[in-house]
Amino acid sequence: LFNHPPSSPDLAPSDFHLFLHLKKFLSGQRQRFENDREAEMVVTQWFQSQAADFYDTGIQKLVPRYDKCLNSGGEYVEK
């Protein structure tokens, strides 16, 4: 356990794996959703279509990022 800002871009999984890929997928859709339910269905289908190793890869990428933060004393690090 180490002190680190909760909004650290170095450790936020949303900026480098899961949501990065989801954002790429959605930008390629070239469509507008009629309502929130339709958007939710498309995103849910995308989540379900990802193989287990996709999620495992994202989790494993956290380890080197945590190491960088620990080695820098909790300061922000370059990607």
C-alpha positions, 0 to 999 in steps of 0.5 A: 500500500502506498499513498498516491493520488486517486486520479493518477493517470499513471494508474487509471486503467481507463486511459490505457487498456479497457476504455482505450479499446472501447473508445476505438471500437465506438469511434469506428461504429459511425452511428448514433444511438437512438437511446441509452438502451441501444448504446448499453446493448452495443457496449455490453456486447463488445465487453462480452465479445472480448476474450479472457486474455484481453482482460488479463493483459489489461490487469497485467499492464498495471504491474509495471505501472505500479512499479514505476510509481513505487520507484518514483516515490509516488510521483507521476511518471511518463508513459 
